[in-house]
């Protein structure tokens, strides 16, 4: 990763707030891509030069026009704006996304120093710069005098302090970013004054098709998940239900079981985009636009479609809209009405000796007319042959003899729906030879043979940050779901092969039965927390008896909070035993009784450190790591190890040499050390010892390597 590329030239308005928030955003981007370089180029805008026009009558691009023109002219590569300032739609030729780092999004009241909201006069002079805020002010201050206010944040505060206003209504995010949170007199509840969707967020704009910026954006957005709802809540797949449970927003059809929406988090937005009646072409275009906008806002989007989305569900049109913008996605198949109406009723479509196949068509044309169902029409439909790998050459020969052109696309799909799925594409003329070569190389594997135009297509996996890489997840079951979810967000393919199983130890159950005898409990991994919680529940321990908790970092904290606990001490850095030793030093007194809970691989070093600080420590093995056996090694591009025990299990099962040519991601120094002992270097470790940090580092590495292969445009002269 030593390639040198031209810096990304990022424009910003030349106000203090714009410069502060742009500098912060670029620092965060540089943390994601440490080898990238960013340059800041300040510009003016019509809104900066014109301080007289009322913002309620100002044009949509009042604060973006000059930057938009500079991006489109190639003078800069991109620009950072307050997301609420972006025109909707943006200028022709521009693409965009919101940045994932967001301040509070609500509005606030600001008063002169020393004044309080309850002291405002009934006829207070109120500075508000939008119709939304004015409407709220009329309800809150019915006798107040609404006055227009212009200028940057400092100008507005100066006008307030000089006595031109009694109170200002402003965005809290701007004050926080400028270090002026102390000026906030009162936060307005969002239920009273709903903020605009983009308030508190920043946006990056760039030229459509800019390869480097598109790769950068892949790190900042999450892949859409298309979930096929099936014919009822019970027929949605487990993967589909899991995707719904993680969603920020769900765009759903009308014809599906509403019970499915119960899987959504309470705070998730639910958007009914079901088409009813006429005007379907316009409705579909609106769905496509709304879908793309939600992804570019950095939200985790589920598009919930009835039945199986690939059967007459207009899935291809929505995917095409994402492909044009190079936005990542994945598609989960489902149980269609075809299967419910046949297998579910006993009217079986395939019965040995009676029927060895069937034809599924729609009688409707795109314009609403009725399409013919003649034998000639049916003969032009794609053909799917099950269990065809061993006889692909015979099937192809028969079809060509019957008149199918040799150049007709054909594809063999091996292990369909599994994480080892593989597609071999060709034509009728050569698919038999490809099948024979596969058999010679890897033995007989189940495959479907698809013949016809669809065989030449397929979903695009390269738009995500991980560009469709297959990532081997070796961690225990406790971390598999979190890691797989992150990989889906980043456009990767999780290959779930837990190599260790965590088995609770009997002595740990006994220790937790008398947990109230201790002053502190030390837990140093998310896995330890999960087993700790399960054993407490199993033992029937009153959770009010649990003493204060020592945690080694944010990942462990999250698991404790999921159990309803608030950690009392958390390592501030060097997440692990070293960081916790430092964090615990001020609170551990001589004679403090500590229950140290650990895995059989962790070792007694932390307990020794605590004893050195004067504590009385019971060092208890909470669980042991038991290797898991797998029949064969799967195909993968990168491997993620979350523990030294997983590294040891991998070496014992498949040998460390099989990591040659693979990208290796390791969580924590003990894992890195275990790899080093096998003479394997960790390519990626993450800024923090958390699953999220490590997998984002893997995605960042992939993104940077891709950016290094892109020839950037020649820099144009900067015109401010």
DODREN-523951 format. One line per 3 residues: their letters; for each residue x, y, z of C-alpha. Coordinates in nm, 2 decimals, m for minus. Example, Ala and Ser with C-alpha at 12.3 -4.5 7.8 and 13.67 -1.06 7.14 Angstrom:
as> 1.23/m0.45/0.78  1.37/m0.11/0.71
END
This chain:
xxx> 0.00/0.00/0.00  0.28/0.24/m0.09  0.13/0.37/m0.41
xxx> 0.13/0.75/m0.45  m0.18/0.91/m0.59  m0.28/1.28/m0.62
xxx> m0.46/1.42/m0.32  m0.83/1.45/m0.31  m0.91/1.82/m0.34
xxx> m1.21/1.90/m0.12  m1.39/2.23/m0.13  m1.57/2.41/0.15
xxx> m1.74/2.74/0.22  m1.50/2.99/0.37  m1.68/3.04/0.70
xxx> m1.55/2.94/1.04  m1.82/2.68/1.08  m1.77/2.53/0.74
xxx> m1.39/2.52/0.79  m1.42/2.36/1.13  m1.67/2.09/1.02
xxx> m1.47/2.02/0.70  m1.14/1.99/0.89  m1.31/1.74/1.13
xxx> m1.46/1.54/0.85  m1.13/1.52/0.66  m0.95/1.41/0.98
xxx> m1.20/1.13/1.01  m1.16/1.03/0.65  m0.78/1.03/0.69
xxx> m0.83/0.79/0.99  m1.03/0.56/0.76  m0.77/0.59/0.48
xxx> m0.44/0.67/0.65  m0.23/0.67/0.33  m0.47/0.91/0.14
xxx> m0.41/1.28/0.13  m0.68/1.55/0.13  m0.65/1.91/0.05
xxx> m0.89/2.18/0.16  m0.99/2.46/m0.08  m1.22/2.74/0.05
xxx> m1.48/2.90/m0.17  m1.74/3.17/m0.13  m2.11/3.11/m0.20
xxx> m2.41/3.34/m0.30  m2.54/3.30/0.06  m2.21/3.43/0.20
xxx> m2.20/3.73/m0.03  m2.56/3.82/m0.02  m2.66/3.90/0.34
xxx> m2.99/4.08/0.25  m3.20/3.81/0.08  m3.45/3.64/0.32
xxx> m3.35/3.27/0.34  m3.71/3.17/0.30  m3.70/3.32/m0.05
xxx> m3.35/3.22/m0.14  m3.27/2.98/m0.43  m3.21/2.61/m0.34
xxx> m2.84/2.63/m0.42  m2.79/2.95/m0.22  m2.50/2.80/m0.02
xxx> m2.37/2.54/m0.27  m2.37/2.70/m0.61  m2.00/2.81/m0.64
xxx> m1.88/2.48/m0.50  m2.11/2.28/m0.73  m1.97/2.47/m1.03
xxx> m1.61/2.41/m0.92  m1.67/2.03/m0.88  m1.84/2.01/m1.21
xxx> m1.56/2.20/m1.38  m1.29/1.97/m1.23  m1.13/2.24/m1.02
xxx> m1.19/2.03/m0.71  m1.28/1.66/m0.67  m1.55/1.71/m0.41
xxx> m1.71/1.94/m0.16  m1.84/1.91/0.20  m2.16/2.08/0.29
xxx> m2.41/2.09/0.57  m2.65/1.82/0.44  m2.95/2.04/0.49
xxx> m2.80/2.29/0.25  m2.80/2.05/m0.05  m3.06/2.12/m0.32
xxx> m3.30/1.84/m0.38  m3.23/1.72/m0.64  m2.86/1.83/m0.66
xxx> m2.72/2.00/m0.96  m2.71/1.78/m1.28  m2.39/1.59/m1.30
xxx> m2.33/1.57/m0.92  m2.35/1.26/m0.70  m2.34/1.27/m0.32
xxx> m2.36/1.09/0.02  m2.39/1.19/0.38  m2.10/1.14/0.61
xxx> m2.15/0.89/0.89  m2.03/1.13/1.17  m2.33/1.33/1.29
xxx> m2.39/1.58/1.56  m2.71/1.63/1.75  m2.98/1.71/1.50
xxx> m3.23/1.91/1.70  m3.30/2.29/1.73  m3.22/2.50/2.04
xxx> m3.30/2.83/2.20  m3.01/3.07/2.24  m3.03/3.37/2.48
xxx> m2.79/3.65/2.58  m2.55/3.54/2.86  m2.72/3.53/3.20
xxx> m3.08/3.52/3.07  m3.31/3.22/3.11  m3.60/3.11/2.88
xxx> m3.86/3.16/3.16  m3.76/3.53/3.18  m3.84/3.60/2.82
xxx> m4.11/3.87/2.78  m4.44/3.77/2.62  m4.36/3.99/2.31
xxx> m4.00/3.86/2.28  m3.82/3.95/1.96  m3.74/3.61/1.80
xxx> m3.48/3.55/1.53  m3.57/3.25/1.32  m3.45/3.17/0.97
xxx> m3.70/2.92/0.83  m4.08/2.87/0.80  m4.05/2.55/1.01
xxx> m3.90/2.74/1.30  m4.14/3.03/1.26  m4.44/2.80/1.28
xxx> m4.31/2.65/1.61  m4.23/3.00/1.75  m4.59/3.11/1.68
xxx> m4.71/2.82/1.90  m4.45/2.86/2.17  m4.46/3.25/2.18
xxx> m4.80/3.35/2.04  m4.73/3.72/2.12  m4.37/3.71/2.01
xxx> m4.23/3.92/1.73  m4.07/3.72/1.45  m3.77/3.89/1.29
xxx> m3.56/3.77/1.00  m3.20/3.69/1.09  m2.89/3.65/0.86
xxx> m2.52/3.60/0.90  m2.29/3.32/1.02  m2.32/3.18/1.37
xxx> m2.08/3.44/1.52  m2.27/3.73/1.35  m2.60/3.60/1.48
xxx> m2.47/3.57/1.83  m2.32/3.92/1.81  m2.66/4.06/1.70
xxx> m2.83/3.88/1.99  m2.58/4.00/2.25  m2.61/4.36/2.11
xxx> m2.98/4.35/2.19  m3.13/4.31/1.84  m3.31/3.99/1.95
xxx> m3.43/3.84/2.28  m3.39/3.48/2.16  m3.26/3.29/1.86
xxx> m3.37/2.96/1.73  m3.07/2.77/1.59  m2.94/2.43/1.50
xxx> m2.76/2.28/1.80  m2.51/2.10/1.58  m2.35/2.43/1.46
xxx> m2.30/2.55/1.81  m2.15/2.22/1.93  m1.91/2.21/1.63
xxx> m1.79/2.56/1.71  m1.73/2.48/2.08  m2.02/2.71/2.17
xxx> m2.25/2.45/2.33  m2.24/2.67/2.65  m2.46/2.92/2.46
xxx> m2.75/2.67/2.44  m3.02/2.78/2.68  m3.27/2.51/2.60
xxx> m3.29/2.22/2.36  m3.63/2.19/2.18  m3.77/1.84/2.18
xxx> m3.78/1.68/1.83  m4.14/1.59/1.89  m4.23/1.96/1.92
xxx> m4.01/2.08/1.63  m3.91/1.80/1.40  m3.57/1.88/1.24
xxx> m3.50/1.84/0.87  m3.36/1.50/0.78  m3.01/1.65/0.71
xxx> m2.97/1.88/1.01  m2.66/1.79/1.20  m2.53/1.58/0.91
xxx> m2.25/1.67/0.66  m2.26/1.57/0.29  m1.99/1.50/0.03
xxx> m2.07/1.60/m0.33  m1.86/1.49/m0.63  m1.89/1.44/m1.01
xxx> m2.10/1.15/m1.12  m1.88/0.87/m1.22  m1.57/0.99/m1.04
xxx> m1.39/0.66/m0.97  m1.19/0.77/m0.66  m1.49/0.94/m0.50
xxx> m1.71/0.64/m0.57  m1.46/0.41/m0.40  m1.44/0.65/m0.10
xxx> m1.82/0.66/m0.08  m1.83/0.28/m0.06  m1.67/0.31/0.29
xxx> m1.93/0.56/0.40  m2.25/0.39/0.30  m2.41/0.05/0.38
xxx> m2.53/m0.21/0.13  m2.91/m0.23/0.07  m3.06/m0.56/0.16
xxx> m3.35/m0.68/m0.07  m3.56/m0.91/0.14  m3.81/m1.14/m0.02
xxx> m4.10/m1.15/0.23  m4.24/m1.48/0.12  m4.62/m1.54/0.13
xxx> m4.65/m1.48/0.51  m4.44/m1.39/0.81  m4.36/m1.76/0.87
xxx> m4.22/m1.80/0.52  m3.97/m1.52/0.53  m3.62/m1.66/0.57
xxx> m3.41/m1.63/0.89  m3.16/m1.41/0.70  m3.45/m1.18/0.59
xxx> m3.58/m1.15/0.95  m3.22/m1.08/1.07  m3.19/m0.80/0.81
xxx> m3.51/m0.64/0.93  m3.39/m0.64/1.29  m3.09/m0.43/1.19
xxx> m3.27/m0.19/0.96  m3.28/0.19/1.00  m3.54/0.22/0.73
xxx> m3.77/m0.03/0.55  m3.93/0.04/0.22  m4.20/m0.22/0.19
xxx> m4.46/m0.34/m0.06  m4.83/m0.34/0.02  m4.90/m0.71/m0.05
xxx> m4.72/m0.87/0.24  m4.79/m0.99/0.59  m4.77/m0.68/0.82
xxx> m4.65/m0.90/1.10  m4.31/m0.90/0.93  m4.27/m0.53/1.02
xxx> m4.27/m0.63/1.38  m3.91/m0.75/1.33  m3.80/m0.39/1.27
xxx> m3.64/m0.19/1.56  m3.89/0.05/1.72  m3.70/0.35/1.59
xxx> m3.68/0.23/1.23  m3.86/0.43/0.97  m4.14/0.23/0.78
xxx> m4.22/0.35/0.43  m4.51/0.20/0.24  m4.41/0.21/m0.13
xxx> m4.68/m0.03/m0.25  m4.82/0.05/m0.59  m5.19/0.07/m0.62
xxx> m5.41/0.16/m0.92  m5.26/0.33/m1.22  m4.94/0.54/m1.28
xxx> m4.71/0.25/m1.20  m4.42/0.37/m1.41  m4.40/0.70/m1.22
xxx> m4.44/0.52/m0.89  m4.15/0.28/m0.97  m3.92/0.57/m1.06
xxx> m4.01/0.74/m0.72  m3.93/0.41/m0.54  m3.60/0.39/m0.72
xxx> m3.51/0.75/m0.62  m3.62/0.71/m0.26  m3.42/0.39/m0.23
xxx> m3.10/0.55/m0.37  m3.14/0.85/m0.15  m3.18/0.65/0.17
xxx> m2.86/0.45/0.09  m2.67/0.77/0.02  m2.78/0.91/0.35
xxx> m2.58/0.63/0.51  m2.88/0.45/0.65  m2.91/0.07/0.67
xxx> m3.19/0.01/0.42  m3.41/m0.30/0.38  m3.63/m0.32/0.07
xxx> m3.90/m0.56/0.16  m4.08/m0.72/m0.14  m4.36/m0.97/m0.15
xxx> m4.31/m1.34/m0.23  m3.97/m1.39/m0.41  m3.85/m1.06/m0.54
xxx> m3.70/m1.21/m0.85  m4.03/m1.36/m0.98  m4.23/m1.08/m1.14
xxx> m4.14/m0.84/m0.86  m3.96/m0.56/m1.07  m3.65/m0.64/m0.87
xxx> m3.43/m0.59/m1.18  m3.55/m0.23/m1.22  m3.46/m0.13/m0.86
xxx> m3.12/m0.31/m0.89  m3.05/m0.12/m1.21  m3.11/0.21/m1.04
xxx> m2.85/0.12/m0.78  m2.60/m0.01/m1.04  m2.61/0.32/m1.23
xxx> m2.50/0.50/m0.91  m2.26/0.21/m0.80  m2.44/0.17/m0.47
xxx> m2.39/m0.17/m0.30  m2.66/m0.43/m0.23  m2.74/m0.79/m0.16
xxx> m3.05/m0.99/m0.25  m3.21/m1.26/m0.03  m3.44/m1.50/m0.21
xxx> m3.78/m1.60/m0.06  m4.07/m1.84/m0.08  m4.29/m1.73/m0.36
xxx> m4.67/m1.78/m0.41  m4.56/m2.04/m0.68  m4.42/m2.27/m0.40
xxx> m4.69/m2.20/m0.15  m4.96/m2.28/m0.41  m4.80/m2.60/m0.52
xxx> m4.58/m2.76/m0.26  m4.80/m2.61/0.01  m5.12/m2.75/m0.12
xxx> m5.01/m3.09/m0.25  m5.05/m2.99/m0.62  m4.69/m3.09/m0.68
xxx> m4.53/m2.97/m1.00  m4.27/m3.25/m1.01  m4.36/m3.61/m0.95
xxx> m4.14/m3.90/m1.05  m4.29/m4.06/m1.36  m4.56/m3.80/m1.40
xxx> m4.40/m3.46/m1.44  m4.03/m3.37/m1.45  m4.06/m3.00/m1.48
xxx> m4.29/m2.70/m1.53  m4.32/m2.36/m1.70  m4.39/m2.04/m1.50
xxx> m4.49/m1.73/m1.69  m4.69/m1.41/m1.65  m4.97/m1.34/m1.90
xxx> m4.93/m0.97/m1.85  m4.72/m0.75/m2.08  m4.53/m0.43/m1.96
xxx> m4.81/m0.21/m2.10  m5.08/m0.40/m1.92  m5.20/m0.61/m2.22
xxx> m5.22/m0.99/m2.23  m4.91/m1.17/m2.36  m4.94/m1.49/m2.57
xxx> m4.87/m1.83/m2.41  m4.82/m2.02/m2.73  m4.57/m2.31/m2.76
xxx> m4.34/m2.08/m2.96  m4.34/m1.83/m2.68  m4.28/m2.09/m2.41
xxx> m4.00/m2.23/m2.62  m3.81/m1.90/m2.59  m3.82/m1.90/m2.21
xxx> m3.50/m1.97/m2.01  m3.45/m2.33/m1.91  m3.34/m2.45/m1.56
xxx> m3.21/m2.80/m1.53  m3.17/m2.94/m1.17  m2.90/m3.19/m1.08
xxx> m2.74/m3.12/m1.42  m2.36/m3.09/m1.35  m2.29/m3.45/m1.45
xxx> m2.49/m3.44/m1.77  m2.45/m3.07/m1.88  m2.28/m3.18/m2.21
xxx> m2.57/m3.41/m2.30  m2.83/m3.15/m2.21  m2.64/m2.88/m2.42
xxx> m2.61/m3.12/m2.71  m2.98/m3.20/m2.71  m3.08/m2.84/m2.70
xxx> m2.85/m2.74/m2.98  m2.98/m3.04/m3.19  m3.33/m2.91/m3.12
xxx> m3.24/m2.57/m3.27  m3.10/m2.36/m2.98  m2.80/m2.15/m3.11
xxx> m2.46/m2.27/m2.97  m2.39/m1.91/m2.85  m2.69/m1.92/m2.62
xxx> m2.57/m1.81/m2.27  m2.55/m2.09/m2.02  m2.44/m2.11/m1.65
xxx> m2.38/m2.37/m1.39  m2.46/m2.26/m1.03  m2.28/m2.47/m0.78
xxx> m2.39/m2.49/m0.41  m2.67/m2.23/m0.47  m2.75/m2.03/m0.17
xxx> m2.45/m2.15/0.04  m2.15/m1.94/0.12  m1.95/m2.16/m0.12
xxx> m2.18/m2.06/m0.41  m1.99/m2.04/m0.74  m2.11/m1.97/m1.09
xxx> m1.94/m2.10/m1.41  m2.06/m1.91/m1.71  m2.03/m2.01/m2.08
xxx> m2.25/m2.10/m2.38  m2.43/m2.40/m2.49  m2.13/m2.48/m2.70
xxx> m1.88/m2.50/m2.41  m2.07/m2.54/m2.09  m2.04/m2.92/m2.10
xxx> m1.66/m2.89/m2.12  m1.66/m2.65/m1.83  m1.87/m2.89/m1.62
xxx> m1.62/m3.17/m1.70  m1.33/m2.96/m1.60  m1.50/m2.88/m1.27
xxx> m1.56/m3.25/m1.20  m1.20/m3.32/m1.27  m1.08/m3.05/m1.04
xxx> m1.30/m3.09/m0.74  m1.53/m3.39/m0.77  m1.90/m3.40/m0.81
xxx> m2.08/m3.10/m0.66  m2.45/m3.01/m0.68  m2.53/m2.76/m0.96
xxx> m2.82/m2.61/m1.15  m2.78/m2.55/m1.53  m2.94/m2.23/m1.65
xxx> m2.98/m2.17/m2.02  m3.10/m1.85/m2.18  m3.03/m1.47/m2.16
xxx> m3.05/m1.46/m1.78  m2.74/m1.68/m1.76  m2.53/m1.40/m1.89
xxx> m2.63/m1.16/m1.61  m2.59/m1.15/m1.23  m2.58/m0.91/m0.94
xxx> m2.28/m0.67/m0.91  m2.08/m0.73/m0.60  m1.80/m0.48/m0.66
xxx> m1.98/m0.16/m0.55  m1.93/m0.22/m0.18  m1.61/m0.13/0.01
xxx> m1.51/m0.49/0.02  m1.60/m0.54/m0.34  m1.75/m0.88/m0.29
xxx> m1.45/m1.03/m0.11  m1.52/m1.36/0.07  m1.42/m1.32/0.43
xxx> m1.36/m1.62/0.65  m1.50/m1.56/1.00  m1.33/m1.79/1.24
xxx> m1.46/m1.64/1.57  m1.70/m1.83/1.81  m2.07/m1.82/1.75
xxx> m2.10/m1.53/1.99  m1.93/m1.29/1.74  m2.05/m1.45/1.41
xxx> m2.38/m1.25/1.37  m2.22/m0.91/1.45  m1.92/m0.98/1.21
xxx> m2.15/m1.11/0.93  m2.37/m0.81/0.96  m2.08/m0.57/0.93
xxx> m1.95/m0.76/0.63  m2.29/m0.73/0.46  m2.29/m0.36/0.53
xxx> m1.95/m0.33/0.36  m2.03/m0.54/0.06  m1.84/m0.85/0.16
xxx> m1.95/m1.21/0.17  m1.92/m1.37/0.51  m1.79/m1.73/0.52
xxx> m1.91/m1.84/0.86  m1.68/m2.11/1.00  m1.65/m2.08/1.38
xxx> m1.33/m2.26/1.47  m1.38/m2.25/1.85  m1.68/m2.32/2.08
xxx> m1.70/m2.16/2.42  m1.79/m2.40/2.69  m1.87/m2.26/3.04
xxx> m1.67/m2.41/3.33  m1.84/m2.56/3.64  m1.62/m2.36/3.88
xxx> m1.74/m2.04/3.72  m2.10/m2.13/3.81  m2.00/m2.18/4.17
xxx> m1.82/m1.85/4.18  m2.11/m1.66/4.04  m2.34/m1.81/4.29
xxx> m2.16/m1.61/4.56  m2.09/m1.30/4.34  m2.21/m1.07/4.61
xxx> m1.90/m1.15/4.82  m1.69/m0.94/4.58  m1.64/m0.57/4.54
xxx> m1.55/m0.59/4.17  m1.60/m0.82/3.88  m1.35/m0.79/3.59
xxx> m1.46/m0.90/3.24  m1.24/m0.84/2.94  m1.42/m0.96/2.63
xxx> m1.77/m0.95/2.47  m1.77/m1.33/2.48  m1.70/m1.33/2.85
xxx> m1.99/m1.09/2.91  m2.23/m1.32/2.72  m2.14/m1.62/2.92
xxx> m2.13/m1.42/3.24  m2.49/m1.31/3.18  m2.61/m1.66/3.08
xxx> m2.46/m1.82/3.39  m2.61/m1.55/3.62  m2.95/m1.62/3.47
xxx> m2.90/m2.00/3.49  m2.80/m1.96/3.86  m3.10/m1.74/3.93
xxx> m2.88/m1.47/4.08  m3.06/m1.15/4.18  m2.89/m0.90/3.94
xxx> m2.90/m0.64/4.22  m2.63/m0.85/4.39  m2.38/m0.80/4.11
xxx> m2.09/m0.58/4.23  m1.92/m0.30/4.03  m1.78/m0.40/3.69
xxx> m1.44/m0.35/3.53  m1.45/m0.35/3.15  m1.16/m0.36/2.90
xxx> m1.32/m0.15/2.63  m1.61/m0.04/2.42  m1.70/m0.38/2.28
xxx> m1.73/m0.53/2.62  m1.92/m0.22/2.74  m2.18/m0.27/2.47
xxx> m2.24/m0.63/2.57  m2.27/m0.53/2.94  m2.53/m0.26/2.85
xxx> m2.72/m0.51/2.65  m2.76/m0.71/2.97  m2.87/m0.40/3.16
xxx> m2.54/m0.33/3.33  m2.35/m0.01/3.33  m1.97/m0.06/3.36
xxx> m1.81/0.13/3.64  m1.46/0.14/3.50  m1.36/0.11/3.13
xxx> m1.01/0.11/2.98  m0.97/0.44/2.80  m0.71/0.30/2.56
xxx> m0.50/m0.01/2.49  m0.83/m0.21/2.52  m0.74/m0.53/2.70
xxx> m0.56/m0.63/3.02  m0.29/m0.35/2.99  m0.55/m0.07/2.95
xxx> m0.77/m0.21/3.23  m0.48/m0.23/3.47  m0.42/0.15/3.42
xxx> m0.79/0.23/3.44  m0.85/0.02/3.76  m0.55/0.16/3.95
xxx> m0.74/0.47/4.10  m1.03/0.26/4.23  m0.88/m0.06/4.35
xxx> m0.80/m0.02/4.72  m0.59/m0.24/4.94  m0.80/m0.54/5.02
xxx> m1.05/m0.49/4.74  m1.21/m0.82/4.65  m1.20/m0.89/4.28
xxx> m1.35/m1.17/4.08  m1.15/m1.20/3.76  m1.34/m1.39/3.49
xxx> m1.15/m1.51/3.18  m1.11/m1.77/2.92  m0.87/m2.07/2.96
xxx> m0.64/m1.90/2.71  m0.62/m1.55/2.87  m0.37/m1.64/3.14
xxx> m0.33/m1.50/3.49  m0.14/m1.18/3.42  m0.42/m0.94/3.48
xxx> m0.50/m1.10/3.82  m0.13/m1.06/3.91  m0.14/m0.69/3.82
xxx> m0.45/m0.64/4.04  m0.28/m0.82/4.33  0.02/m0.59/4.28
xxx> m0.22/m0.30/4.34  m0.32/m0.46/4.67  m0.64/m0.63/4.56
xxx> m0.75/m0.98/4.68  m0.83/m1.16/4.35  m1.00/m1.49/4.27
xxx> m0.88/m1.57/3.91  m1.16/m1.79/3.77  m1.17/m1.96/3.43
xxx> m1.52/m1.87/3.30  m1.50/m2.08/2.98  m1.27/m2.29/2.78
xxx> m1.21/m2.28/2.40  m1.29/m2.61/2.23  m1.18/m2.65/1.87
xxx> m1.45/m2.71/1.61  m1.39/m2.95/1.32  m1.49/m2.88/0.96
xxx> m1.48/m3.14/0.68  m1.31/m2.91/0.42  m1.16/m2.57/0.40
xxx> m1.39/m2.32/0.22  m1.28/m2.08/m0.05  m1.20/m1.73/0.09
xxx> m1.01/m1.41/0.00  m0.95/m1.28/0.36  m0.96/m1.43/0.70
xxx> m1.07/m1.26/1.03  m0.93/m1.39/1.36  m1.08/m1.26/1.68
xxx> m0.86/m1.47/1.92  m0.54/m1.66/1.96  m0.74/m1.98/2.01
xxx> m0.90/m1.93/1.67  m0.56/m1.89/1.51  m0.44/m2.21/1.68
xxx> m0.75/m2.40/1.57  m0.70/m2.28/1.21  m0.34/m2.40/1.21
xxx> m0.44/m2.74/1.36  m0.72/m2.79/1.11  m0.59/m2.65/0.78
xxx> m0.23/m2.53/0.84  m0.10/m2.17/0.86  0.05/m2.22/0.51
xxx> m0.30/m2.21/0.36  m0.32/m1.83/0.46  m0.05/m1.76/0.19
xxx> m0.19/m1.51/m0.06  m0.49/m1.42/0.17  m0.55/m1.09/0.36
xxx> m0.53/m1.16/0.73  m0.72/m0.94/0.98  m0.66/m0.99/1.35
xxx> m0.83/m0.85/1.66  m0.61/m0.76/1.95  m0.24/m0.81/2.03
xxx> m0.27/m1.17/2.16  m0.42/m1.27/1.82  m0.14/m1.09/1.63
xxx> 0.12/m1.26/1.85  m0.04/m1.60/1.78  m0.02/m1.54/1.41
xxx> 0.34/m1.41/1.44  0.44/m1.74/1.61  0.32/m1.92/1.30
xxx> 0.52/m1.68/1.08  0.20/m1.51/0.95  0.18/m1.14/0.94
xxx> m0.15/m0.96/1.02  m0.23/m0.73/0.73  m0.50/m0.55/0.93
xxx> m0.56/m0.50/1.30  m0.79/m0.20/1.34  m0.74/0.12/1.55
xxx> m0.93/m0.05/1.84  m0.95/m0.41/1.95  m1.32/m0.44/1.84
xxx> m1.48/m0.64/1.56  m1.62/m0.33/1.40  m1.28/m0.15/1.40
xxx> m1.10/m0.45/1.26  m1.35/m0.52/0.98  m1.37/m0.15/0.88
xxx> m0.98/m0.15/0.86  m1.01/m0.45/0.62  m1.26/m0.26/0.41
xxx> m1.04/0.05/0.42  m0.74/m0.14/0.30  m0.94/m0.28/0.01
xxx> m1.07/0.06/m0.08  m0.73/0.22/m0.07  m0.58/m0.05/m0.29
xxx> m0.86/0.01/m0.54  m0.81/0.38/m0.54  m0.44/0.34/m0.61
xxx> m0.53/0.17/m0.94  m0.75/0.46/m1.05  m0.59/0.72/m1.27
xxx> m0.71/1.05/m1.12  m0.81/1.34/m1.35  m0.55/1.60/m1.42
xxx> m0.59/1.88/m1.16  m0.75/2.20/m1.29  m0.66/2.54/m1.17
xxx> m0.83/2.63/m0.84  m1.05/2.93/m0.87  m1.19/3.07/m0.54
END
